[in-house]
Structures are given as structure tokens and as C-alpha cells.
Amino acid sequence: MSRPPESAPRRIAILGNPNAGKSTLFNALTGLRQKVANYPGVTVEKKTGFCDLPNGRRAEVIDLPGSYSLQPASPDEMVVRDVLLGLQSDTPPPDLIIFVVDATNLDRHLYLALQVIELGRPLILALNMMDAADVQGLHIDIAALERQLGVPVIGISAAKGTGLDVLRDLMTRDVEPSLRHFREWPSHLQRVIERLEQRVPRLPTVPDRARRDVAVAMLLDQGEDDALAQHVSADALADAHLLARRLDEFSPGWRSGDVAGRYEAITALVAEAVNAPAGDRKDARREAIDRVLTHRIFGPIIFVVLMGAVFQSVFAWAQPLMDLIDWGMRAVGNGIGSAMPEGPLRSLVVDGIIAGVGTTLTFVPQIAILFLFLSVLEDSGYMARAAFIMDRVMSRVGLSGRSFIPLLSSFACAIPGIMATRSIDSRRDRFTTIMIAPFMSCSARLPVYALLIGAFVPNRWVGFVTLPGITLFAMYFLGIVAAVVVAWALKRTVLAGGLPLYVMELPPYRMPAWRSVFITVRERSLLFTRNAGTVILAITVVLWFLASYPKGGEAVRALEAERTQVAATGDTTQLRALDNRIASAALEHSFAGRTGRLIEPAIEPLGFDWRIGIGLITSLAAREVMVSTMATVFNLGSADTDVQPLRKILREAVDSRTGKLAYSPLTGISLMVFYVLACQCMSTLAVVRRETNSWRWPIAMLVMMNALAWLASFAVYQGGRMLGYGA
Amino acid sequence: MKRRVRAPQMGCTLDQLAAGERAVIDSVDCPPVIARRLMELGVLPGTEVEVIRRAPLGDPMEIALRGVHLSLRKSEARHIDVTPS
């Protein structure tokens, strides 16, 4: 083993099964010195951090995604395999691996451990949750494990912090790789693998012992293995596929031929090293909790109540914080505004940049609160039970129970909802969930629904409910129907295929490690602010420009002249009315106003005129901006967005060309349907871009949703008119 | 999927077991990639498995083997042949 130069930090990877407590150990070792990025080309997150070692050197620690096997079944596991084999171009293989296992469940966690030990890289086996093992009366013979595995073994509790000093000390040592092998292939398979091994290119990052694993990967390849295609010649890969097909014929079952052998080795190992108390090793506490939480009747009730509480908290707790941020940003804007001379620069800073930063920050409370709940639910083990309960329902649209909570969160805001899809293992399910999340009516649509229902839907009782109530429900329901249809279509076309494998581990219940919960909340909030925030800021500035320029125009100049005269009289009521008319005329003259007129022919069939067109354009910043835009367009001060007068104005607005009423109730319904289905929120697109690591998906979302919205509104408006509703 | 005809004493498939019943796995009969993953998770021939419960809506089911609890859909459990014990 060649020593890295003293100046370079040691590169240490933390690895293990999901639920081994890997991330808790990572957080305990690195604290807040972490950064998150994506592995190139995939949507897998790369978490790295720094840790000071007792010898004064620094270690760069990588938290590899949780995996079950080196034969990957998901993009996460693919990255892990590539890093460990030395095939991941941006991440050189680690100098040392800390393999974390759950000490109470060596039987299963050792499977991947044995695979990784066989690679011949320096490795320390960390038996985590030793405290829980003690409570269960498990006695683990660490010396026996070291002897059998050929690697250093250490007992720790990452959550309690015990054993970490010894671990840090071990991290400074040079660890000799193990020479053990724990599997045997039948001789005919052995020959095939050895033959393929000759075809594996000699790479400096792949140790000799790992070349065999590259050969096995070639043999098991399904033609979707990018790293193999990149490093191994197409010829060799084609030969491997041919050999695999021949083996399929003559030796069915060969693909899992090595699994049983490894488990036999584990059984022998555990029998020697672990002394369990006699009798049934059933976890009584787990059983008691599960009997309630997954009960046929109480289970779903508790689930609904819990989800209701989470949903309500995101809504209710976030609101005061959002108002506070809003107020704070306005105070900052006023402060800076009064310090700067009036002019375009001040307008840019106050109405463009500060407003953009404000928009970004107002999302943070929702994201922070949602991830506080989600990480507590995930770490405690409840999330897997929620997925267990909801799986049947979600399977109807080709998804799994894991998609339910991100979709539910999207009713508050699609942004934290889309960020929450990270817990979905299957890439295809995750992308489907992302694509349908914005159909859930978010809280920003509510002010628009409220305005339009108030303006156009008569407040009449129909049986037990009111007409406005039914309308509001219908809008939420329409979003859900659209989501179901789109999910169904996506899973049958572009996102079809993949492994139809929904097996999922139901981990034991555990107390969440609060430090880890806090780090997750902080990390998600920062990630959003940094990545999506810049896009949101840019979009706000562009929209500010469109709504402010070009300045002037004849109508504005005439009104400003009038204002000079009125100002002399000191009539403040008339002055305010004039100011509102100036704002309206200026908006009409701006690029946004012109675009409203420009798109009028496209939206006229939906029953919208150019004034609504302006509202649609400014909605790109955030949907609720529609309300204040309409107030400005109709000469109401945009500052006082009291909806009462605006409702009346919308109802009585006149089309200047025909002299008739501009909007009918049918227009209102058509516009609401448009808001349900259209992709207007640029912030959502910024988050989709980050979460899918490509521009393809946000662009597809924009086109698909807006086409759907246009068609649906067209059908509503034109259909309604044919039926005689469009008075 | 092909339904194989079999003498009754030879056992049944995992999805046919009721909560609380135990069995020994005989074979895993799904496409090779899925079979491999199930085996890697411990669903191996010769392993004893216990059905813990079914989800409130009847599917999926919770099973325990080698000290691990797994959630398995009926469509997956159908391909696992077992002998009740």
C-alpha cells in the first residue's frame, strides 16, 4: 500500500446497509463541515465532509449511499460499486473504508461487508449500536471476527458517541487489506470469470483483486451499465453477454450462484462470534408498536392523523415565519430604498434583487419544517411503515408507498415535496413523482382560487355544502385526477420498465439522533437557498425588468402631468387614485403589458383577455402575484390587496371593444382550471432541475403541464359556451 | 406468469400463508435479476420465514427472516415457493 503524500488529506469512505447508522456516524465525525453535490450525470447525492484526526492530519470523509449489494439494483448502489471498484472517474477509490454494520443484525449486514472485504481494499469494520446489542444480551467476540475476516473490528455507538475516539485513532493507521475469500463459484463458472478477467483493462484505480469483481459485473451486466461501457471494450462486453446467455441455457440459476455461499460463510461466522441468549430473539417492543401502528383499523387512522398534523404544521407554523421574512425583507428594502437616490438602480435593488431574495427565503420555513418532520419519521422507522400502509393505494398508478408523502407535502408547496422524493429508491418512480407533484394544488394557488371564486361563484347552498366550497374541492380534485392520469401515462411510456421490485426493509424502531435531524434540516434549507435560490433571484430580476421597462408612454405622461396639477391642490384621495392609474398605465406600457397583448390571441379561446395575460406572466414569479397584478391592472393600489373591491371590479370589468362585461363566471372557472394544471412556478422548475440533474425534465414539465392546462381551459370555456353558459 | 401445477403436499407459495405461519423457503422463481436481489436480502432457499402481518389494505405483507423484517408485495411473494412448518 503506497502512502499518500503527507499534505493530502486521507480519503475515507463510510459504507454500509441502509439503517446501519451510517449517516449518524458521518455526522458525528464531520459535524457541520459537510458539503453536498451530485455525482456527475446521475441524481445521486455525493456527501463529503472533513474530520480532524488525532495525529493532526485531516481526513476527507465520503458518506456513500446505503447499499445492500455490489451487484447494483439502483443508481445509488451503482455509484457505490463504481467508487469501490475504482471505475468512478470523479471520485478516486478511498484510502480506507469504514464499513458500518448493525451489531444487533450481523446476519444480514455482513453480506455486503464480505463482498467489500473481498475487494482487497483497506477496511475497518465498525459494529454500530453496540449499546442495543448489550441490551439484547448479545455477546460479540470481536477477536474472533477479526481473525475470521482479516480486518480490524471495533464496537461503537454512533448515536451515543461511544467508541469514536478509538475509531478516530484507527483512522490514522495503515490498515492491511484482508486476503480472505468467502465465496466459491462452481468450477465451470470460475473458468468463465477467469477468462473475462483477462479482458478487464489494467487501471491504476482497480486493485488486482477487484479485477475479478469487474469481470463478474461484466457477466451480470444487463446492458445498462455506464461505467462498464466506459472502461471495458465493447468487444469484451459483447463476449460477456454471449457467455451469460449461454450460461442461462445450460446452468439456470447461475446468476445468484454465489449468494448462498456467502450466507453460509456468514452463518458459520456468526455462530462462532456471536453468543445470543437462548430462546426466541423477537423484539417485543417492536412487535407492540407495530401491532398498533400497522393495525388494520388504527394504523390508517394514526397515519391520517399524523399526516394531517405534519401538513397542518407546514401550513400553520411556516406562515408566521414567512410573514416575518416578508416583513423583514420589506423593512430592508425600505431601508436601502431611502438611502438610495430614486431611479432605476434603486428600483432594481428594491423591487428586483431584494424581492427575489425575499421570495427565495419565504420557501425556507416550509422546507425546514417539512424536513424536520420527515427526518424524524425516517430515522424513527415510521416512514417505512407509512410506505407499507400506503403501498396498495399508490400501486394503482404504478408507484409505491414511498411516493405518498412527497405528494402530500406538495399540497403545501411542490418545492419541499419534490425535494422529499429523495427517499424513493426507484429512479423511475422518483421521476414520475416529481413530474406529478406540481399538480397538487399548493398554498400559492389558494389566493387565486379565493379571488376567482369570490368574484364569480355565487354563495349559494346546495344541500349540505355551498357552491364556493364545491368549486374549491373540485379544483383540488382536478389536480389529483390530472396527477393520476399523467403518472399512469408516464409509467407506460417514457418511464416504463425498470426492475418491478418493491421489496423494502422494515427497520426496528429507534430514537432519532437529534443532531442528525438538525443537520438534515440545515442541509436541505441551505441546498435550496444556494441552488434554487440563484435561479429564483435571476427570474425575479428578469420579471422586474419586464414589468418596469420601457418607461413612459403617452398615457403615463398625460397622467403624470395631471398629477402635478392635482398635487398643488393637496387632494390626497384624488392623488392616490391618480397614482394607481399611473401604475396601471405604466404596467400596460411595459414589456409585460405588451406581452399580455401579444399572447391575447393565444388565450382568447380560453376566455382570457390581455389583462389576465399580464397576470399569467407575473404569476411566473409566484402564482399568488396574480392577485396583486390584477389589482394594479384595474387601478387598485397594488399595496392594498384587499380582495373585496377587486372581486367586484373583476365581476364588473368591461371589454373596451364590445362595451360588454369582460368576464363571465365561465371565464372564472376556465381561469381556475388553468391555474390548477399550468406550470407557472419557475421556482419549482429550478428545483426540478436540481433534483433531476438535467434540463430535460423541467422543460418537459413546462411543456406538458401548460399544454394540458391550455387544452383543459379551452374545453371548459368553449364547451361551456356551446352549452350556453358563456353569457 | 405460468402457474405450475403441483401436488398439494409439496407446499405452496409465500403469499398463501396467513399471518403467524412459518415456512421454509424452497425456491425463488422470478426473473434472474429479481431473484438475485431477493436472495441477497436473505430470501434464500432453506431459510425459515415467518409471515408477520398484512398491510391494512391486504397488500403488501410483512415477513421476518434472519432477524430482518421485509415488506413484500403479493406479486413478489407469489414467486417464492415454501413448505409450511
Boltz contact constraints between the chains, C-beta under 6 A:
constraints:
  - contact:
      token1: [A, 68]
      token2: [B, 40]
      max_distance: 6.0
  - contact:
      token1: [A, 69]
      token2: [B, 40]
      max_distance: 6.0
  - contact:
      token1: [A, 73]
      token2: [B, 37]
      max_distance: 6.0
  - contact:
      token1: [A, 105]
      token2: [B, 67]
      max_distance: 6.0
  - contact:
      token1: [A, 107]
      token2: [B, 66]
      max_distance: 6.0
  - contact:
      token1: [A, 107]
      token2: [B, 67]
      max_distance: 6.0
  - contact:
      token1: [A, 108]
      token2: [B, 42]
      max_distance: 6.0
  - contact:
      token1: [A, 108]
      token2: [B, 66]
      max_distance: 6.0
  - contact:
      token1: [A, 108]
      token2: [B, 68]
      max_distance: 6.0
  - contact:
      token1: [A, 255]
      token2: [B, 32]
      max_distance: 6.0
  - contact:
      token1: [A, 255]
      token2: [B, 36]
      max_distance: 6.0
  - contact:
      token1: [A, 256]
      token2: [B, 35]
      max_distance: 6.0
  - contact:
      token1: [A, 256]
      token2: [B, 36]
      max_distance: 6.0
  - contact:
      token1: [A, 256]
      token2: [B, 39]
      max_distance: 6.0
  - contact:
      token1: [A, 259]
      token2: [B, 39]
      max_distance: 6.0
  - contact:
      token1: [A, 259]
      token2: [B, 40]
      max_distance: 6.0
  - contact:
      token1: [A, 260]
      token2: [B, 44]
      max_distance: 6.0
  - contact:
      token1: [A, 263]
      token2: [B, 44]
      max_distance: 6.0
  - contact:
      token1: [A, 296]
      token2: [B, 56]
      max_distance: 6.0
  - contact:
      token1: [A, 299]
      token2: [B, 56]
      max_distance: 6.0
  - contact:
      token1: [A, 300]
      token2: [B, 56]
      max_distance: 6.0
  - contact:
      token1: [A, 388]
      token2: [B, 55]
      max_distance: 6.0
  - contact:
      token1: [A, 388]
      token2: [B, 71]
      max_distance: 6.0
  - contact:
      token1: [A, 389]
      token2: [B, 55]
      max_distance: 6.0
  - contact:
      token1: [A, 389]
      token2: [B, 56]
      max_distance: 6.0
  - contact:
      token1: [A, 391]
      token2: [B, 60]
      max_distance: 6.0
  - contact:
      token1: [A, 392]
      token2: [B, 57]
      max_distance: 6.0
  - contact:
      token1: [A, 392]
      token2: [B, 59]
      max_distance: 6.0
  - contact:
      token1: [A, 501]
      token2: [B, 34]
      max_distance: 6.0
  - contact:
      token1: [A, 501]
      token2: [B, 37]
      max_distance: 6.0
  - contact:
      token1: [A, 502]
      token2: [B, 73]
      max_distance: 6.0
  - contact:
      token1: [A, 503]
      token2: [B, 70]
      max_distance: 6.0
  - contact:
      token1: [A, 503]
      token2: [B, 72]
      max_distance: 6.0
  - contact:
      token1: [A, 504]
      token2: [B, 71]
      max_distance: 6.0
  - contact:
      token1: [A, 505]
      token2: [B, 70]
      max_distance: 6.0
  - contact:
      token1: [A, 506]
      token2: [B, 62]
      max_distance: 6.0
  - contact:
      token1: [A, 506]
      token2: [B, 69]
      max_distance: 6.0
  - contact:
      token1: [A, 506]
      token2: [B, 71]
      max_distance: 6.0
